[in-house]
């Protein structure tokens, strides 16, 4: 017998995971971007803005919300099967 997923808990877990991955990505990628572009011989047409905690918080909230919605949709669709 297949158990159903709790959509609220799955959405919360997905949102937390998305926010955590976003935070790790920003904190790791920001300082290493110049090195990465130099090693891979890549040039970007656009420049990265300076790091700010305000932008980081907005990104974390956005990642959490999108991750939660996607997690909820996944759990709801899974439970329908």
C-alpha positions as CSV (number, residue, x, y, z in Angstrom):
1,X,0.0,0.0,0.0
2,X,1.4,3.4,-1.0
3,X,1.2,6.1,1.6
4,X,0.1,9.6,0.6
5,X,2.4,12.6,1.1
6,X,1.4,15.3,3.5
7,X,1.3,18.3,1.1
8,X,1.9,20.9,3.7
9,X,4.9,19.2,5.3
10,X,6.4,18.3,1.8
11,X,5.9,21.9,0.7
12,X,7.6,23.2,3.8
13,X,10.5,20.8,3.4
14,X,10.9,21.8,-0.2
15,X,10.8,25.5,0.6
16,X,13.5,25.1,3.3
17,X,15.7,23.0,1.0
18,X,15.4,25.5,-1.8
19,X,16.2,28.4,0.5
20,X,19.2,26.6,1.9
21,X,20.6,25.6,-1.5
22,X,20.1,29.2,-2.7
23,X,22.0,30.6,0.3
24,X,24.8,28.1,-0.1
25,X,25.0,28.9,-3.8
26,X,25.2,32.6,-3.3
27,X,27.8,32.4,-0.5
28,X,30.0,30.0,-2.5
29,X,29.6,31.4,-6.0
30,X,29.9,35.1,-5.2
31,X,33.5,35.0,-4.0
32,X,34.6,32.5,-6.6
33,X,33.0,34.0,-9.7
34,X,36.2,35.8,-11.0
35,X,38.2,32.6,-10.5
36,X,35.5,30.5,-12.3
37,X,35.4,32.8,-15.3
38,X,39.2,32.9,-15.5
39,X,39.6,29.1,-15.2
40,X,36.9,28.4,-17.8
41,X,37.8,31.2,-20.2
42,X,34.2,32.5,-19.9
43,X,33.2,36.2,-20.3
44,X,29.8,37.5,-19.2
45,X,28.0,40.3,-21.0
46,X,26.4,41.1,-17.7
47,X,28.1,41.9,-14.4
48,X,27.2,40.7,-11.0
49,X,26.1,43.3,-8.5
50,X,27.9,43.7,-5.2
51,X,26.9,41.3,-2.4
52,X,24.3,42.7,0.0
53,X,22.3,41.0,2.8
54,X,19.1,42.6,1.6
55,X,19.3,41.0,-1.8
56,X,20.3,37.7,-0.1
57,X,17.2,37.8,2.1
58,X,14.9,38.6,-0.9
59,X,16.5,35.7,-2.8
60,X,16.0,33.4,0.2
61,X,12.4,34.3,0.5
62,X,11.8,33.9,-3.2
63,X,13.5,30.5,-3.3
64,X,11.5,29.4,-0.3
65,X,8.2,30.5,-1.9
66,X,8.9,28.9,-5.2
67,X,10.2,25.7,-3.6
68,X,7.2,25.5,-1.4
69,X,4.8,25.9,-4.3
70,X,6.6,23.3,-6.4
71,X,6.8,20.9,-3.5
72,X,3.1,21.3,-2.8
73,X,2.3,20.7,-6.5
74,X,4.5,17.7,-6.6
75,X,2.9,16.2,-3.4
76,X,-0.6,17.0,-4.6
77,X,0.0,15.3,-8.0
78,X,1.7,12.3,-6.4
79,X,-1.3,11.8,-4.1
80,X,-3.6,11.9,-7.1
81,X,-1.9,8.9,-8.7
